[in-house]
Amino acid sequence: MLETLAPKAPDSLLKIIKMFREDLRREKIDLGVGVYKDATGNTPVMRAVKDAETRLLTNQKTKTYVGQQGDVEFLRLVGELVFGDAGADMVSIQAVGGTGALRLGCDLLRESGAKRVVLPAPCWPNHPSIVRAAGMAPIDAPFFNIGEQRIDMDALLGAFAQLERGDAVILQAVCHNPLGADFSLEQWANLADALNAHGITPFLDLAYQGFGDGIDEDVVGLRAFLARVPEAVIAVSEAKTFGIYRERVGALYVKTAEKARAVVMSNLAAIARANYSMPPDHGAAIVREVLGDAVLRQSWRDELDDIRAHIKRTRTALAAARVNSLPMHLIAAQKGMFSTLPLSEAQVVVLREQHAIYMTDTARINVAGLREADIPRFVEALKAVA
Ligand SMILES: Cc1ncc(COP(=O)(O)O)c(C=O)c1O
């Protein structure tokens, strides 16, 4: 029977990663893969994470199951970090990374009757796959003018007017992947009002808290938005914020009326139970240890501040470059690891083949992957193609 399966196209990013690995040119630059790299090109384990792991190794007494909801103290601490006091009123469940949280949330939306999920384009390429895998239809909505590097609010709000009550929309909370362009407070308010007016459920995706302007600053928009809507689903990833990508740490939070909370929780528990039963413990335990201890928490905040400062320096250096037709100065104002350059696929291929510079086919660059020493060569290569 299995021989009847049709092959699936490999993830386009994995294709780029493989090509980069097999490229023997020493001067090659990897701006494709989406992880933070320090000035030497490494993705280090944060000091607070190492210390937390040492404590866990010493103190952990059992490896028995944690429970259906996952680590409740982890959920409380992350809820506080993201939502402040409002976290206490949310339904929550630990998830297998932010991706797992997105899938749980999509399954929940489908169970509650949603059939379509709007994805402001360009979106994180995994969003449509997750929506489809959950049995719903992804709908593209215009969102961003790449040539001018600006959010097109009129186009996005116009698209909402075409939707039906019960549809949902996935919005990235901060440090948009792949655009680096975030909503202003005014835009968040407009979004909330439009979604309320059309009966569309917001699903927020928070994967880069601390990579934009600061841990607290990065959730100001999200919190203001949530205060304006009666219901929302929020997927949180701690992969980047704690540099624990492979530990698969995430959580799903749901804002809803008090009387609906027990039913929402029971649905989430049932979805998780039939899928992976219980989430992995180690990564969540690390986050719990770090957030729950004043010394580790400060050390983590300090290191995250350094990471953010490094990304900002790279953005500023790029913005200072004069590259013919590219609006490089706008890149500096953007947030987080990614930006998408207004380059054609043909230009991306020339950068790869002639200059050994790797980015996605859609010209997304991981700003955090660009070493200071490589900036002049990157800029010269851009000048040669654009
Ligand atoms: C926008 C966005 N959402 C969610 C995720 C999921 O992260 P993870 O599953 O690694 O926790 C990512 C990871 O790249 C992302 O960029």
The ligand as a MOL file (V3000), in Angstrom:
LIG
                    3D

  0  0  0     0  0            999 V3000
M  V30 BEGIN CTAB
M  V30 COUNTS 16 16 0 0 0
M  V30 BEGIN ATOM
M  V30 1 C 6.8530 32.7200 13.0330 0
M  V30 2 C 7.2160 31.4530 13.7000 0
M  V30 3 N 6.2980 30.8220 14.4350 0
M  V30 4 C 6.5660 29.6820 15.0710 0
M  V30 5 C 7.8020 29.0860 14.9860 0
M  V30 6 C 7.9800 27.7770 15.6990 0
M  V30 7 O 9.0920 27.6010 16.4530 0
M  V30 8 P 9.4220 26.2250 17.1660 0
M  V30 9 O 8.4940 25.1820 16.6600 0
M  V30 10 O 10.8370 25.9360 16.8010 0
M  V30 11 O 9.2350 26.4790 18.6230 0
M  V30 12 C 8.8050 29.7010 14.2210 0
M  V30 13 C 10.1160 29.0860 14.0700 0
M  V30 14 O 10.8940 29.3670 13.2010 0
M  V30 15 C 8.5000 30.9240 13.5660 0
M  V30 16 O 9.4000 31.5740 12.8350 0
M  V30 END ATOM
M  V30 BEGIN BOND
M  V30 1 1 1 2
M  V30 2 1 2 3
M  V30 3 2 2 15
M  V30 4 2 3 4
M  V30 5 1 4 5
M  V30 6 1 5 6
M  V30 7 2 5 12
M  V30 8 1 6 7
M  V30 9 1 7 8
M  V30 10 2 8 9
M  V30 11 1 8 10
M  V30 12 1 8 11
M  V30 13 1 12 13
M  V30 14 1 12 15
M  V30 15 2 13 14
M  V30 16 1 15 16
M  V30 END BOND
M  V30 END CTAB
M  END
